[in-house]
Amino acid sequence: MLVQRQSRWPVKSIFARLSRRFEQRVWGGQDAARPPWSRRGLRLVRTVLVLARDLAFGQLNLRAMSLRATRRCCRSCRCSR
């Protein structure tokens, strides 16, 4: 029978706590209470995170193609130019 050895440093729990704290700082909180420079920086961080997530999971290309497929050249035409 194998006995699991417990680590002195619970790496997974530390990573989970840091991840939760980061997400709470970026996505949670009151944006209106922040100074303008902080709101701009936070908006930049959020934009980079969303862009990186979409690129990593292939969603950016999918969204771009769906936008292209739903546009029409005029109201009476049914083509997708």
C-alpha positions in Angstrom: 0.0 0.0 0.0 1.4 3.4 -1.0 1.4 6.1 1.6 1.1 9.7 0.3 3.5 12.1 1.7 2.1 15.5 2.6 4.0 18.5 1.5 5.0 21.2 3.9 4.0 23.8 1.4 0.5 23.4 0.0 1.2 24.7 -3.4 -2.2 24.1 -4.9 -3.9 26.1 -2.1 -1.5 28.9 -2.3 -2.1 29.1 -6.1 -5.8 29.0 -5.6 -5.7 31.8 -3.1 -3.6 34.0 -5.3 -5.8 33.3 -8.3 -9.0 34.2 -6.3 -7.3 37.4 -5.0 -6.2 38.4 -8.5 -9.7 37.8 -10.0 -11.3 39.7 -7.2 -9.0 42.7 -7.6 -9.4 42.7 -11.4 -13.1 41.9 -11.8 -14.7 42.8 -8.5 -15.0 46.0 -6.6 -16.3 49.5 -7.2 -14.8 51.0 -10.3 -16.5 54.4 -9.7 -14.7 54.8 -6.4 -11.3 54.5 -8.0 -9.2 57.4 -9.3 -9.3 57.9 -13.1 -5.7 56.7 -13.7 -6.5 53.5 -11.8 -9.7 52.9 -13.8 -7.8 53.3 -17.1 -5.1 50.8 -15.9 -7.7 48.4 -14.8 -9.5 48.6 -18.1 -6.3 47.9 -19.9 -5.6 44.8 -17.7 -9.1 43.6 -18.3 -8.8 44.1 -22.1 -5.5 42.2 -22.2 -6.9 39.3 -20.1 -10.0 38.9 -22.3 -8.0 39.1 -25.5 -5.5 36.5 -24.2 -8.3 34.2 -23.2 -10.1 34.5 -26.5 -6.9 33.9 -28.4 -6.0 30.9 -26.3 -9.4 29.2 -26.7 -9.9 30.2 -30.4 -12.9 32.4 -29.6 -11.6 35.5 -31.3 -11.5 34.0 -34.7 -14.9 32.4 -34.2 -16.5 35.7 -33.2 -14.9 37.6 -36.1 -16.2 35.0 -38.6 -19.7 35.2 -37.1 -19.7 39.0 -37.3 -18.7 38.7 -41.0 -21.4 36.1 -41.7 -24.2 38.1 -40.2 -23.5 41.4 -42.0 -25.3 42.3 -45.2 -24.4 45.0 -47.8 -27.9 46.5 -47.6 -31.3 45.9 -46.0 -33.0 44.5 -49.2 -30.1 42.3 -50.2 -29.6 38.8 -48.6 -26.0 38.4 -49.7 -23.2 38.5 -47.1 -20.7 40.8 -48.8 
